[in-house]
Amino acid sequence: MARRLLWGSLVLAPVAIAARFVFHAGDVLLFVLAAAALIPLAWLIGESTEHAAEHTGAGVGGFLNASFGNAPELIIALFAVNAGLPNVVRGSLAGSVISNILLVLGVALIVGGEAELDRRSLSLQLGLVFTAVLAFLVPSIPGWHGDPDRHSLAVLTIPVAIFLLCLYVVLTADNLRRHAAAHTEEALSSAWSLPRSLVTLGIATAVTALVSEILVHSLDGFADAAGLSEFFISVVIVAIVGNAAEHGGAIVIAHRGKMKLATEIAISSSAQVALLVAPAVALLSFVVQPALPLAFRPIELIGMGVAAIGVAFVIRDGRSHRWEGWLLVSVYGAFVVWAFLAGERGTG
């Protein structure tokens, strides 16, 4: 019954698209429709990833989900850069890293319960996230004084972005080779073929990107109507909705008992945002204009760093536990409260 409802609710995507481009609906309605439409799309991406992982293994499957799921994140960020919303971009990037490894992983641990994890792979991903946080300090510290969006900081961001991209490509390629070599299980007879899984992933991601653009278009109007700060909207709401694919996919897969795949999705997605999406947005911003410095606020850097360290502590024994999931969700709740109280840049 639940699967039928999810398949049926995929109609929300064309409804949201029609409301935006045909009926020119108001921002509040568009935001709600877009957010609702992303939920079944996230389920479909998760479903496709699970079938693909039957052929590739959990590590490669988690990477595929993160890659397809983060494509809308990249598109949302570039739309926001071009719209002159640098704080929204940085807030959503930081919020994505934090929500994936605290909220998504936490809920996955709660619904999945006791299980063995791939400690080596997850530790590598968390180490990459923490390395990215340290690298972000280079343009961020000067950005705490004066205009954080000045061009000199965007130029200073270039070597940082190139370093992170190279690091991510080298270490991820090695990690994927290890996962591919270790995968020996045969795919279930009920699994979709790998081409079907990948095509479905691609189509669902493309539609998700279009719905995500609607979300960005309606963000300002929704923020005004809800009386929330731009920072809170970007670091919490946009980050969660923009990453609905990984969020929903990881939780659905965890509920089915496939904890290695679920945890790979949550943590590898955070690493990919920090070391691939953020640097790519910074470099591409020189094309779409204006150039974006990766000058994060202290609250954003602290949130990402604490999340990485905290989750490294949680997975140290190589097993998942429900109480650890509740702990991670509680820490994320504390971050949300902090973000709400922080206000706009310059006041928090």
C-alpha positions in Angstrom: 0.0 0.0 0.0 2.8 2.4 0.9 4.6 1.7 -2.3 1.5 2.4 -4.3 1.1 5.7 -2.5 4.7 6.7 -3.3 4.4 5.7 -7.0 1.1 7.7 -7.2 2.6 10.7 -5.4 5.2 11.1 -8.1 2.5 13.1 -9.9 3.3 16.0 -7.5 6.4 16.8 -9.6 4.5 17.7 -12.8 1.9 19.5 -10.6 4.6 21.6 -9.1 6.1 22.3 -12.5 2.8 23.3 -13.9 2.0 25.5 -10.9 5.3 27.3 -11.5 5.4 27.7 -15.3 1.7 27.5 -16.4 -0.3 28.9 -13.5 2.4 31.2 -11.9 1.3 30.2 -8.4 2.4 32.2 -5.3 5.7 31.5 -3.6 4.3 29.8 -0.5 2.2 27.3 -2.5 5.2 26.7 -4.9 7.5 26.1 -1.9 5.1 23.6 -0.3 4.4 21.8 -3.6 8.1 21.6 -4.5 9.0 20.3 -1.0 6.2 17.7 -1.1 7.2 16.6 -4.7 10.8 15.9 -3.6 9.7 13.2 -1.1 8.5 10.6 -3.7 11.4 11.6 -6.0 13.8 10.8 -3.1 12.1 7.5 -2.6 12.5 6.7 -6.3 16.2 7.6 -6.2 16.6 5.4 -3.1 14.8 2.5 -4.8 16.9 2.8 -7.9 20.1 3.0 -5.8 19.2 -0.2 -3.9 18.6 -2.1 -7.1 21.9 -0.8 -8.5 23.7 -1.8 -5.3 22.6 -5.4 -5.9 25.1 -5.3 -8.8 27.8 -3.1 -7.5 27.9 -3.5 -3.7 27.1 -1.1 -0.8 30.2 1.1 -1.3 29.6 1.8 -5.0 25.9 2.0 -4.5 26.3 4.6 -1.8 28.6 6.6 -4.1 26.0 6.4 -6.9 23.2 7.6 -4.6 25.4 10.5 -3.3 26.4 11.5 -6.9 22.9 11.5 -8.3 21.4 13.0 -5.2 23.9 15.8 -5.0 23.4 16.9 -8.6 20.3 18.9 -7.6 22.4 20.4 -4.7 24.9 21.7 -7.3 22.2 23.1 -9.5 20.4 24.8 -6.6 23.7 26.4 -5.6 24.5 27.7 -9.0 21.0 29.2 -9.4 21.4 30.9 -6.0 24.9 32.2 -7.0 23.5 33.7 -10.2 20.6 35.2 -8.1 23.1 37.0 -5.9 22.4 34.8 -2.8 26.0 33.8 -1.6 24.9 33.3 2.0 22.1 31.0 0.9 24.7 29.0 -1.1 27.2 28.6 1.8 24.4 28.0 4.3 22.8 25.2 2.2 26.2 23.6 1.6 27.2 23.6 5.3 23.6 22.5 6.2 23.8 19.6 3.7 27.0 18.3 5.3 25.6 18.6 8.8 22.2 17.2 8.1 23.5 14.2 6.3 25.9 13.0 8.9 23.7 13.9 11.9 20.1 13.8 11.0 20.0 11.3 8.1 22.6 8.9 9.7 20.9 9.3 13.0 17.4 8.4 11.7 19.0 5.5 9.7 20.6 4.1 12.9 17.2 4.4 14.7 15.2 2.6 12.1 17.9 0.1 11.2 19.0 -1.0 14.6 22.0 -3.3 15.4 24.1 -4.1 12.4 27.7 -4.3 11.2 29.2 -1.3 9.4 32.1 -0.7 7.0 34.2 1.2 9.6 37.2 1.7 7.3 35.2 3.3 4.5 33.1 5.5 6.8 36.1 6.7 8.7 37.8 7.7 5.4 34.7 9.8 4.4 34.5 11.5 7.8 38.3 12.3 7.7 37.7 13.9 4.3 34.9 16.1 5.8 37.1 17.2 8.6 40.0 18.0 6.2 37.6 20.1 4.1 36.6 22.1 7.2 40.2 22.8 7.9 40.8 23.9 4.3 37.7 26.2 4.4 39.4 28.1 7.2 41.8 29.7 4.6 39.1 31.9 3.0 36.8 31.9 6.0 39.0 33.6 8.6 39.7 36.7 6.5 35.9 36.7 5.7 35.1 37.3 9.3 36.3 40.8 8.9 35.0 43.1 6.2 33.0 41.9 3.2 32.9 38.1 3.0 32.0 38.2 -0.6 34.9 40.4 -1.8 36.7 39.2 -5.0 40.1 38.7 -3.3 38.5 36.0 -1.1 37.0 34.3 -4.2 40.5 34.2 -5.7 41.9 32.8 -2.4 39.3 30.1 -2.7 40.6 28.8 -6.0 43.6 26.8 -4.7 41.6 25.5 -1.8 38.9 24.3 -4.2 41.4 22.6 -6.5 43.1 20.9 -3.6 39.8 19.5 -2.2 38.7 18.3 -5.7 42.0 16.5 -6.3 42.0 14.9 -2.8 38.4 13.7 -3.3 39.0 12.2 -6.7 42.2 10.3 -5.7 40.9 8.9 -2.4 37.4 8.1 -3.6 38.7 6.3 -6.7 40.9 4.1 -4.4 38.0 3.5 -2.1 35.6 2.5 -4.9 38.2 0.1 -6.3 38.4 -1.6 -2.9 34.6 -1.9 -2.7 34.4 -3.2 -6.3 37.0 -5.9 -5.6 35.3 -6.9 -2.3 31.8 -7.3 -3.8 31.3 -11.0 -4.7 27.5 -11.5 -4.0 25.1 -12.2 -6.9 22.3 -9.8 -7.5 18.8 -11.0 -6.4 16.6 -12.2 -9.2 14.0 -9.6 -8.3 16.6 -6.7 -8.7 16.3 -4.4 -11.6 19.0 -4.6 -14.2 21.9 -2.2 -13.8 21.0 -0.2 -16.9 17.4 0.2 -15.8 18.5 1.3 -12.3 20.9 3.9 -13.7 18.4 5.3 -16.3 15.8 5.6 -13.5 18.3 7.4 -11.3 19.1 9.8 -14.1 15.5 10.6 -14.9 14.6 11.0 -11.3 17.6 13.3 -10.7 16.7 15.5 -13.7 13.2 16.0 -12.4 14.5 16.6 -8.9 16.8 19.3 -10.3 13.8 21.1 -11.9 11.7 20.9 -8.8 14.7 22.1 -6.8 14.8 25.2 -9.0 11.2 25.9 -8.2 12.2 25.6 -4.5 14.9 28.3 -4.9 12.6 30.5 -6.9 10.0 30.5 -4.1 12.5 30.7 -1.2 12.4 34.4 -0.6 8.6 34.6 -0.6 8.3 31.6 1.7 10.9 33.1 4.1 9.0 36.4 4.3 5.7 34.6 4.9 7.1 32.3 7.5 9.1 35.1 9.3 12.3 33.1 9.3 15.8 34.4 8.6 17.5 33.7 5.2 20.3 31.9 7.1 17.9 29.5 8.9 16.0 28.8 5.7 19.2 28.0 3.8 21.1 26.0 6.5 18.1 23.9 7.6 15.2 23.9 5.2 17.0 24.2 1.8 19.7 21.8 3.0 17.2 19.2 4.0 14.8 19.5 1.0 17.7 19.9 -1.5 19.1 16.6 -0.3 15.8 14.8 -0.1 17.2 12.1 -2.3 19.9 11.0 0.1 17.7 11.6 3.1 14.8 9.5 2.0 16.9 6.9 0.2 19.2 6.2 3.2 16.2 5.9 5.6 14.2 3.6 3.4 17.2 1.4 2.8 18.0 1.3 6.5 14.4 0.3 7.3 15.0 -2.7 5.0 18.0 -3.7 7.1 20.8 -2.8 4.6 22.8 -0.7 7.1 26.1 -0.7 5.2 24.4 0.9 2.2 22.4 3.3 4.2 25.4 4.6 6.2 27.5 4.8 3.1 24.8 7.0 1.5 24.6 9.4 4.4 28.3 9.8 5.1 29.6 9.7 1.5 27.0 12.3 0.5 28.5 14.7 3.2 32.0 14.1 1.9 30.9 14.7 -1.6 29.2 18.0 -0.8 32.3 19.2 1.1 35.0 18.1 -1.3 33.2 18.0 -4.7 30.0 20.1 -4.7 31.3 23.1 -2.7 34.6 23.4 -4.7 32.8 22.9 -8.0 30.3 25.6 -7.2 33.2 28.0 -6.2 35.0 27.4 -9.4 31.9 27.5 -11.7 30.8 30.7 -10.0 33.5 32.5 -12.0 31.5 31.5 -15.1 27.9 32.1 -13.9 29.0 35.2 -11.7 29.4 36.6 -9.2 32.4 34.6 -8.0 31.7 32.8 -4.7 34.2 32.7 -1.8 34.0 29.6 0.4 34.0 32.0 3.4 31.9 30.2 5.9 30.6 31.6 9.2 32.0 30.2 12.5 28.7 28.5 13.2 28.8 26.6 9.9 32.4 25.5 10.3 31.9 24.4 14.0 28.7 22.5 13.0 30.5 20.6 10.2 33.6 19.9 12.3 31.6 18.7 15.4 29.4 16.6 13.2 32.4 14.8 11.6 34.1 14.2 15.0 30.9 13.1 16.7 30.0 10.5 14.0 33.6 9.2 14.0 33.1 8.5 17.7 29.7 6.8 17.0 31.1 4.4 14.4 34.3 3.6 16.2 33.2 0.0 17.1 32.0 -0.8 13.5 28.4 -1.4 14.6 25.2 0.6 14.6 23.1 1.1 17.7 19.7 2.8 18.1 20.8 4.9 21.1 23.6 6.4 19.0 21.0 7.4 16.4 18.9 9.2 19.0 22.1 10.9 20.1 22.9 12.2 16.6 19.4 13.4 16.0 19.5 15.3 19.4 22.8 17.0 18.4 21.2 18.0 15.1 18.2 19.4 17.0 20.6 21.5 19.1 22.2 22.8 15.9 18.8 23.8 14.5 18.1 25.8 17.6 21.5 27.5 17.4 20.9 28.3 13.7 17.5 29.8 14.6 19.0 32.0 17.3 22.1 33.0 15.2 20.2 35.2 12.7 21.8 36.7 9.6 25.5 37.1 9.0 27.1 39.7 11.2 24.8 38.9 14.1 25.7 35.3 14.8 
